[in-house]
Amino acid sequence: MAIEVENIEAKEIQANLVRVSQQIDHLAQQYQRESGSVRLLAVSKTKPLSALEAAYHAGQRAFGENYVQEAVDKYHALTHLSDVEWHFIGPIQSNKSRLIAETMHWVHSIDREKIARRLSEQRPTELPPLNVCIQVNISGEDTKAGVTLSELNDMVALVAELPNLRLRGLMAIPAPQQSHEAQCAVYQPLAQAFVELSKSDSMIDTLSIGMSGDLPAAIQAGSTMVRVGTAIFGERDYSGRA
Ligand SMILES: *Cc1c(COP(=O)(O)O)cnc(C)c1O
């Protein structure tokens, strides 16, 4: 029985991936974005290894995780899937930075100098530089992590000097808005900052915005990487989490 349940789950995940990918392609076309210019990051936080494996077997390679220990445990459990690209997208406490530096390929949530410095220092020299995005607080809420747009230039300059980080772009998690127009309005200043930044450095190619609930606005605004969890893996159950 357990095997049948897992197979049903795998089929659902694979169908969801096809649907989300088609939606992304459709939106890219609708908003005159180049085809293939929006990557899909599958956000697998709280989901079991079997869910990641199902997505992998459907062709998905980039996975996003939010919790350090969970991310590292999954990384170790799935080393046989050698071409998985691991993205850390959650808040980073400085005492956990080493685990991230030693395992992840990308970090989207660089939000302060101390974390950037530690990740660079702790990145093993035999690994390529860690790809990073600076997290920008675009909703102006105290509760949301990230640098403000006025602090962005200083953070860019800092990260550019760190030898084991490679700055790839910007990331944001906006507060929920009531309408597509409001979502677009919140993204607009960030999108403009990203365009300016990418002109100054050819390695900067990533605008990490868009989740299950706001893909049209994010893709219209210029997202190059959408981070989708629920629409691929279903609702999350946090009841078992401390
Ligand atoms: C959970 C999470 C996502 C995915 O959210 P969904 O609404 O499930 O698509 C994307 N980005 C971050 C930073 C997240 O924490």
The ligand as an SDF file (V2000), in Angstrom:
LIG
                    3D

 15 15  0  0  0  0  0  0  0  0999 V2000
    8.2590   28.6910    0.9240 C   0  0  0  0  0  0  0  0  0  0  0  0
    8.9670   29.6570    0.0560 C   0  0  0  0  0  0  0  0  0  0  0  0
    8.6920   29.7170   -1.3300 C   0  0  0  0  0  0  0  0  0  0  0  0
    7.6280   28.8920   -2.0120 C   0  0  0  0  0  0  0  0  0  0  0  0
    6.3660   29.3270   -1.6380 O   0  0  0  0  0  0  0  0  0  0  0  0
    5.0330   28.7250   -2.2950 P   0  0  0  0  0  0  0  0  0  0  0  0
    4.0060   29.7350   -1.9920 O   0  0  0  0  0  0  0  0  0  0  0  0
    4.8000   27.4120   -1.6220 O   0  0  0  0  0  0  0  0  0  0  0  0
    5.2730   28.5630   -3.7510 O   0  0  0  0  0  0  0  0  0  0  0  0
    9.4410   30.6020   -2.0880 C   0  0  0  0  0  0  0  0  0  0  0  0
   10.3980   31.3780   -1.5510 N   0  0  0  0  0  0  0  0  0  0  0  0
   10.6890   31.3390   -0.2330 C   0  0  0  0  0  0  0  0  0  0  0  0
   11.7530   32.2090    0.3000 C   0  0  0  0  0  0  0  0  0  0  0  0
    9.9750   30.4810    0.5960 C   0  0  0  0  0  0  0  0  0  0  0  0
   10.2620   30.4860    1.9070 O   0  0  0  0  0  0  0  0  0  0  0  0
  1  2  1  0
  2  3  1  0
  2 14  2  0
  3  4  1  0
  3 10  2  0
  4  5  1  0
  5  6  1  0
  6  7  2  0
  6  8  1  0
  6  9  1  0
 10 11  1  0
 11 12  2  0
 12 13  1  0
 12 14  1  0
 14 15  1  0
M  END
$$$$
